[in-house]
Amino acid sequence: MLFKDIIGQSGVKQHLADIVYHNRLSHALLFLGKEGSGALSIALAFAQYIVCEKVNGKSASNQQGPSLFGEVEPVEMERKFYDDACGVCPACTKATQMIHPDIHFSYPVITKKSPDKPKSTDYISDWREFIKQTPYGNVYDWLQFIGAENKQGNIPAEECNDIIRQLNLKSFESEYKILLMWMPEYLGANGNRLLKLIEEPPPNTLFILVAQSEEQILQTILSRTQLVKIPLLENSDIERALIERAVVEPEKARQVAGLSEGNYHEALQLLQHSEEDWQEMLRDWLNAILKAGPVAQVKWVEDISRLGREKQKQFLRYFNHLLEQSIRLRIMGEAYTYMPGTEKDFAERLNKIAGVGQQEAIIEQLDKASYYIERNANAKMLFHALTIKIMHIVKDKVLVSA
């Protein structure tokens, strides 16, 4: 993967190229970025950048004669600054296909049979296909891709032992041996096995950890890494990517980008369910809460509970988006809040039925509901409870905290 293939993040790309050129590369890096920011893609591109023969000044093109074994000896060339890997040298070709012998991968896996002790290498074919299909996929997508269903992902002790073994071997082709670990949050206490290796690695060994939550990583590992923060994407970058990569109409791309909140994975999910009329569903819900009463509320809950978990999350996100736009419209005015006509009318109605404090309280409840949906909460119970809480917030002006 090349830097140019990654959506936005020009500042991060430039920073990574600079630290390599100026020899400020730490032996352990932590790429910290929220879902959909492209942190994993950036890490993959950076690993390729490190091994690229053009970037590191090693090439077999200027041949000075065969080596003892008849192979071409690499020729050291004058180092120049390159802002991306070349994409065509043998090292880049292998890195693109994720078969470079000096780039190792680690990620959460599952146990398919009780006596099994799975390692990342057991799933490497799945991993290559997953990255090819969904480079901005999240850990839930990955676990479903390998057939986890309700099983929990894990980076087990056997994986840590395998990492230690691999990184203590000499590199095959590149100057560096690279371990790219995705989601070190899944290490748990097993991560302590890697502490000595991270603190005192073999020469020219590079750790690239790609994480979403700093709080869930062992503090002893955090203290041994150099932090590289990957910010959320700009709406304009997501909009452009949707138009160019997903062939989306500009107006729809703009709306989806605004809803995605810097998360390209979420933008693709929204696009997948864009045929749903969330506004009509929301209007029916609010009418049931404020006017129609319990019978209509029960019917609405029955309807939404039949939708899949992803659609339920998208609906809650849409309501959240409208509430945030309503607050912005109230405080900053129309000049600073661009919305399609129907959304603007709806946002104005939301401002009439609820004040800023009430809207913020509803947003908090929607966020909690999304969190519970991700953890397989019973949809009927969840939306019944959410309906009652919103009714109390709007009608009784009670800012529910639980």
C-alpha positions in Angstrom: 0.0 0.0 0.0 1.2 3.5 -0.9 0.7 6.8 1.0 -1.1 8.1 -2.1 -3.7 5.4 -1.7 -4.7 6.7 1.7 -7.6 9.1 2.1 -6.4 12.5 3.5 -3.9 12.5 6.4 -1.3 14.6 4.4 0.3 15.9 7.7 0.8 12.4 9.1 2.3 11.1 5.8 4.7 14.0 5.7 5.7 13.5 9.3 6.4 9.8 8.8 8.5 10.4 5.7 10.5 13.1 7.6 11.4 10.9 10.5 12.8 8.3 8.2 14.8 10.7 6.1 16.2 12.4 9.2 17.0 9.1 10.9 14.7 9.8 13.8 12.8 6.6 13.6 12.0 5.0 17.0 12.2 1.2 17.3 8.5 1.2 18.6 5.7 3.3 17.2 2.1 3.5 18.3 -0.3 4.7 15.6 -3.3 5.8 17.6 -6.4 6.6 15.6 -10.2 6.2 15.9 -12.1 3.7 13.7 -12.3 4.9 10.1 -9.3 7.3 10.4 -7.1 5.0 8.2 -4.5 4.2 10.9 -4.1 0.6 9.7 -3.7 1.7 6.1 -1.1 4.3 7.1 0.8 1.6 9.0 0.8 -0.7 6.1 2.0 2.1 3.8 4.6 3.1 6.3 6.0 -0.5 6.5 6.2 -0.6 2.7 7.9 2.8 2.7 10.6 1.5 5.2 11.5 -1.5 3.0 11.2 0.3 -0.4 14.6 0.0 -2.1 14.2 3.5 -3.7 13.6 5.1 -0.3 16.4 3.4 1.6 18.9 3.8 -1.2 19.5 0.2 -2.0 19.0 -1.0 -5.5 20.2 -3.9 -7.6 19.9 -1.9 -10.8 23.5 -0.7 -10.7 25.1 -4.1 -10.8 28.8 -4.4 -10.0 29.0 -8.1 -10.6 27.6 -11.2 -9.0 28.2 -12.2 -5.4 29.8 -15.4 -4.2 26.5 -17.2 -4.8 25.8 -15.6 -8.2 23.2 -13.2 -6.8 23.2 -9.4 -7.5 24.7 -7.5 -4.6 22.7 -4.4 -3.6 24.4 -1.2 -4.4 24.2 1.7 -1.9 23.0 4.8 -3.6 22.9 8.4 -2.5 19.8 8.9 -0.2 17.2 11.4 -1.4 14.0 12.4 0.1 10.9 10.6 -1.2 7.4 11.3 0.1 6.2 7.8 -0.9 7.4 4.3 -1.7 8.1 3.6 -5.4 5.6 0.8 -5.7 7.6 -1.0 -8.3 10.7 -2.4 -6.7 10.8 -6.1 -5.6 10.4 -5.1 -2.0 7.3 -2.9 -2.8 5.8 -5.6 -4.9 6.0 -8.1 -2.0 4.9 -5.6 0.6 1.8 -4.7 -1.5 0.9 -8.4 -1.6 1.7 -8.7 2.1 4.2 -11.5 1.4 7.4 -9.6 2.3 9.5 -12.0 4.5 10.6 -9.2 6.8 7.1 -7.7 7.5 5.2 -9.7 10.1 1.6 -9.2 11.1 -0.2 -9.8 14.3 -3.9 -9.3 15.0 -6.8 -10.7 17.1 -7.7 -14.3 16.2 -10.2 -16.8 17.5 -10.1 -20.4 18.6 -12.1 -22.6 16.3 -11.6 -25.8 18.3 -10.9 -26.1 22.0 -7.5 -27.7 21.8 -6.3 -25.3 19.1 -3.7 -22.6 20.0 -4.2 -20.2 17.1 -1.6 -17.7 15.8 -1.9 -14.9 13.3 0.0 -16.9 10.7 -2.9 -19.4 10.7 -5.1 -16.6 9.4 -2.6 -14.9 7.0 -4.6 -15.8 3.8 -7.8 -14.4 5.4 -5.9 -11.3 6.5 -4.5 -10.5 3.0 -8.0 -10.9 1.5 -9.6 -8.8 4.3 -7.2 -5.9 3.7 -7.7 -6.1 0.0 -11.5 -5.9 0.3 -11.9 -3.6 3.3 -8.7 -1.6 4.1 -10.8 0.7 6.4 -12.6 -2.2 8.1 -12.9 -2.4 11.9 -12.2 -5.3 14.3 -15.8 -6.4 14.2 -15.6 -6.7 10.4 -12.4 -8.8 10.8 -13.8 -11.2 13.4 -16.9 -11.8 11.3 -14.7 -12.3 8.2 -12.9 -15.2 9.9 -16.2 -16.6 11.2 -16.0 -15.5 14.8 -19.8 -15.1 15.2 -20.2 -14.6 19.0 -16.6 -15.6 19.9 -14.2 -13.0 21.4 -11.0 -12.1 19.5 -7.7 -12.4 21.3 -4.0 -12.1 20.8 -2.9 -15.1 22.9 0.3 -16.1 24.6 1.2 -18.4 21.8 1.1 -15.5 19.4 3.5 -13.5 21.7 5.9 -16.5 21.7 5.8 -16.7 18.0 6.5 -13.0 17.7 9.6 -13.3 19.9 10.8 -16.2 17.8 10.3 -14.4 14.5 11.9 -11.2 15.5 15.0 -12.9 16.9 15.8 -14.3 13.4 17.9 -12.4 11.0 16.1 -10.3 8.3 15.9 -12.0 4.9 15.9 -9.1 2.4 15.3 -5.7 4.1 17.5 -3.8 6.5 14.6 -3.9 9.0 12.5 -6.6 10.5 9.0 -5.1 11.0 6.2 -6.3 13.2 2.8 -4.6 12.5 0.4 -5.4 15.3 -3.2 -4.3 14.8 -5.3 -3.8 17.9 -2.8 -4.3 20.8 -5.8 -3.7 23.1 -6.5 -7.5 22.6 -3.2 -8.4 24.1 -4.3 -8.2 27.7 -1.8 -9.5 30.3 -0.1 -11.5 27.5 1.5 -8.3 26.4 4.0 -8.6 29.3 5.7 -11.3 27.4 6.8 -8.8 24.8 8.1 -6.1 27.2 11.7 -7.1 27.1 11.7 -7.5 23.3 10.1 -4.0 22.8 12.5 -2.4 25.3 15.7 -4.2 24.0 14.9 -5.3 20.5 17.4 -7.0 18.2 19.2 -4.6 15.8 17.0 -3.0 13.1 13.8 -4.3 14.5 10.7 -2.0 14.2 7.4 -2.4 16.1 4.4 -0.7 14.6 1.3 -0.9 16.9 -2.0 0.3 15.5 -4.6 1.0 18.2 -7.9 2.8 18.8 -8.0 3.1 22.6 -4.9 4.3 24.5 -6.6 3.4 27.8 -7.0 -0.3 26.9 -3.3 -0.8 26.2 -0.9 -2.0 28.9 0.8 1.0 30.4 4.1 -0.8 30.4 3.8 -1.1 26.6 2.7 2.5 26.1 5.7 3.8 27.9 8.0 2.0 25.5 6.5 3.5 22.3 6.6 6.7 20.4 3.1 8.0 19.9 1.9 8.9 16.4 -1.7 10.4 16.5 -3.9 9.8 13.5 -6.7 12.4 13.5 -10.2 11.9 12.2 -10.6 12.6 8.5 -11.8 15.9 7.2 -15.4 15.8 5.8 -14.0 17.2 2.5 -11.6 14.2 2.2 -14.4 11.7 2.9 -16.6 13.5 0.4 -13.9 13.4 -2.3 -13.2 9.7 -1.6 -16.9 8.8 -1.9 -17.2 10.5 -5.2 -13.9 9.1 -6.6 -13.8 5.6 -5.1 -17.5 4.7 -4.4 -18.8 6.7 -7.4 -21.4 8.5 -5.3 -23.3 11.6 -6.5 -21.7 14.8 -5.1 -24.8 15.8 -3.1 -25.2 12.4 -1.4 -21.5 12.3 -0.8 -21.6 15.6 1.0 -24.5 14.5 3.2 -22.9 11.1 4.0 -19.5 12.8 4.8 -21.3 15.2 7.2 -22.9 12.3 9.0 -19.8 10.1 9.2 -18.0 12.5 11.6 -14.5 11.8 10.2 -15.0 8.0 10.0 -14.7 6.6 6.5 -15.8 3.2 7.6 -19.0 4.7 8.9 -19.4 6.7 5.7 -19.4 3.4 3.7 -21.9 1.9 6.2 -24.2 4.9 5.9 -23.9 4.6 2.1 -24.9 1.0 2.2 -28.1 1.9 4.1 -28.7 5.2 2.4 -32.0 4.0 0.9 -33.5 4.0 4.4 -35.8 6.9 5.2 -34.4 7.7 8.6 -36.2 11.0 8.8 -39.7 9.4 8.4 -38.8 6.8 11.0 -37.7 9.5 13.4 -40.8 11.5 12.8 -43.0 8.5 13.6 -41.0 7.9 16.8 -41.3 11.4 18.0 -45.0 11.5 17.2 -45.4 8.2 19.2 -43.5 9.7 22.1 -45.2 13.1 22.2 -48.7 12.5 20.8 -49.9 9.1 20.0 -49.1 7.3 23.2 -48.1 3.8 24.4 -49.8 1.7 21.6 -47.9 3.6 18.9 -44.7 3.4 20.9 -45.0 -0.3 21.2 -45.6 -0.7 17.4 -42.7 1.5 16.6 -40.4 -0.4 18.9 -41.5 -3.7 17.3 -40.7 -2.3 13.8 -37.2 -1.1 14.6 -36.3 -4.2 16.6 -36.8 -6.2 13.4 -34.0 -4.2 11.7 -30.4 -5.4 11.9 -28.0 -4.1 14.5 -26.1 -2.0 11.9 -29.3 -0.3 10.7 -30.3 0.4 14.3 -27.0 2.1 14.9 -27.3 4.1 11.7 -30.7 5.4 12.8 -29.4 6.5 16.2 -26.5 8.2 14.5 -28.8 10.0 12.2 -30.9 11.3 15.1 -27.7 12.3 16.9 -26.6 14.2 13.8 -29.9 16.1 13.5 -29.7 17.1 17.2 -26.2 18.4 16.8 -27.2 20.3 13.8 -30.2 21.7 15.7 -27.9 23.0 18.5 -25.6 24.5 15.9 -28.5 26.2 14.1 -29.8 27.6 17.4 -26.5 29.0 18.6 -24.7 29.9 15.4 -27.6 30.6 13.0 -28.3 29.6 9.4 -25.2 31.3 8.0 -22.9 28.7 9.8 -25.1 25.7 9.4 -25.6 24.2 6.0 -28.3 21.5 5.7 -30.7 20.3 3.0 -34.1 21.9 3.2 -35.9 19.0 4.8 -33.2 18.5 7.4 -33.3 22.2 8.2 -37.0 22.2 8.8 -36.7 19.1 11.0 -33.9 20.7 13.0 -36.0 23.8 13.6 -38.9 21.6 14.9 -36.5 19.9 17.2 -35.4 23.3 18.6 -39.1 24.1 19.3 -39.7 20.9 21.3 -36.5 20.8 23.3 -33.9 23.2 24.7 -30.1 22.8 24.4 -29.8 21.0 27.7 -32.6 18.6 26.8 -31.0 18.0 23.3 -27.6 17.3 24.9 -29.3 14.8 27.3 -30.9 13.0 24.4 -27.6 12.8 22.6 -26.0 11.2 25.7 -28.8 8.6 25.8 -28.4 7.9 22.0 -24.7 7.4 22.5 -25.3 4.9 25.3 -27.9 3.1 23.3 -25.4 2.7 20.4 -22.8 1.3 22.8 -25.2 -1.3 24.1 -26.4 -2.3 20.6 -22.7 -3.0 19.7 -22.7 -5.4 22.7 -25.8 -7.3 21.6 -28.3 -5.7 23.9 -31.9 -6.9 23.4 -33.3 -4.4 20.9 -36.9 -4.3 22.2 -35.9 -3.7 25.8 -33.3 -1.1 24.7 -35.7 1.0 22.5 -38.5 0.7 25.0 -36.2 2.1 27.7 -34.9 4.8 25.3 -38.5 5.8 24.4 -39.4 6.3 28.0 -36.2 8.3 28.8 -36.7 10.6 25.8 -40.3 11.2 26.8 -39.3 12.2 30.3 -36.5 14.5 28.9 -38.8 16.3 26.5 -42.1 16.3 28.4 -41.0 16.5 32.0 -37.7 18.2 31.3 -35.9 15.5 33.3 -32.3 15.1 32.3 -32.0 11.4 32.7 -28.6 10.2 33.9 -28.9 6.4 33.9 
